[in-house]
């Protein structure tokens, strides 16, 4: 495990989590109401498990701050803009980002969709 962590930290610059939701104030308000009014149909499981109604869950925030690699977050529209090659990749997802900018899938959408917050944190721990 320590070898894998060393390899990950040497090869990958950061973890990149990508929401299946667009960024911006209006999109955020729409998502907030969708999550509250119809959580079963909300399309971003990453948002649903890591955010409350208005802010990031403290246990998730603490978890990502303690990881051995930096963590970044992008909304769907930002991700497609910055990584057009990945525009058709199912979201939400997490990627390991290399120093070169190359991405490698780290957690795929079906895994993300099936996980609660504790399960997501465990997936991250296992893969680091």
C-alpha positions in Angstrom: 0.0 0.0 0.0 2.8 2.5 0.8 4.4 1.7 -2.5 1.1 2.5 -4.3 0.8 5.7 -2.4 4.3 6.7 -3.3 3.7 5.8 -6.9 0.4 7.8 -6.9 2.0 10.9 -5.4 5.0 10.7 -7.8 3.0 10.2 -10.9 -0.2 12.0 -10.1 -0.4 15.7 -9.2 -3.9 15.6 -7.8 -7.3 14.0 -7.7 -10.0 15.7 -9.7 -13.6 15.2 -8.8 -16.1 16.1 -11.5 -19.8 16.9 -10.6 -22.6 16.0 -13.0 -23.9 19.5 -12.6 -23.0 22.8 -14.3 -21.3 25.6 -12.4 -22.6 29.1 -11.7 -25.1 30.8 -9.4 -28.3 30.0 -11.3 -27.3 26.4 -11.9 -26.4 26.1 -8.2 -29.8 27.4 -7.1 -31.6 25.0 -9.5 -29.6 22.1 -8.2 -30.2 23.0 -4.6 -34.0 23.0 -5.2 -33.8 19.8 -7.2 -31.9 18.0 -4.4 -34.5 19.1 -1.8 -37.6 18.6 -3.8 -36.8 15.4 -5.7 -33.6 13.8 -4.4 -34.3 10.5 -6.1 -34.1 12.1 -9.5 -31.1 14.3 -8.8 -28.4 13.4 -11.4 -25.2 14.1 -9.4 -24.6 11.6 -6.7 -21.3 13.3 -5.9 -23.1 16.5 -5.0 -25.8 14.6 -3.2 -23.4 12.8 -0.8 -20.7 15.5 -0.3 -23.0 18.6 0.0 -25.9 19.5 2.3 -28.4 22.0 1.1 -25.9 24.9 0.8 -22.4 23.8 1.7 -19.9 21.0 1.7 -20.3 18.4 4.4 -17.7 19.0 7.1 -16.7 15.3 7.3 -16.0 15.3 3.5 -14.1 18.6 3.7 -11.9 17.3 6.5 -11.3 14.0 4.7 -10.1 15.6 1.5 -7.8 18.0 3.4 -6.1 15.0 5.0 -5.3 13.1 1.8 -1.7 12.7 0.6 -2.5 14.3 -2.7 -4.3 17.6 -3.5 -7.9 17.5 -4.5 -9.7 19.7 -7.0 -13.3 19.9 -8.1 -14.9 20.8 -11.4 -18.4 21.2 -12.6 -19.5 19.4 -15.8 -19.3 22.5 -18.0 -15.8 23.4 -16.6 -14.6 19.9 -17.1 -15.8 19.7 -20.8 -14.1 23.1 -21.4 -10.8 22.1 -19.8 -10.8 18.4 -21.0 -12.8 18.2 -24.2 -11.5 14.8 -25.0 -13.4 13.5 -22.0 -16.8 15.2 -22.8 -18.6 11.9 -23.3 -17.3 10.2 -20.1 -20.1 9.4 -17.7 -20.3 11.7 -14.7 -19.9 12.2 -11.8 -16.5 10.7 -11.7 -13.1 11.2 -10.1 -9.8 11.2 -12.1 -6.1 11.0 -11.1 -4.4 14.0 -12.9 -0.8 13.5 -13.9 1.7 16.3 -13.9 1.4 16.3 -17.7 -2.3 17.0 -17.4 -3.3 13.5 -18.5 -6.3 12.0 -16.7 -6.8 8.5 -15.6 -10.3 7.4 -14.3 -10.0 6.9 -10.5 -13.7 6.4 -9.5 -16.3 5.8 -12.3 -19.9 7.0 -12.3 -21.5 3.7 -11.4 -19.3 3.4 -8.3 -20.0 7.0 -7.4 -23.7 6.5 -7.8 -23.7 3.4 -5.6 -21.7 5.0 -2.7 -22.9 7.0 0.3 -20.4 9.4 1.8 -18.6 6.8 3.9 -18.5 4.4 0.9 -17.0 7.2 -1.2 -14.3 8.0 1.4 -13.5 4.3 1.6 -13.2 4.0 -2.2 -10.7 6.9 -2.2 -8.7 5.3 0.7 -8.6 1.9 -1.0 -7.3 3.4 -4.2 -4.7 5.6 -2.7 
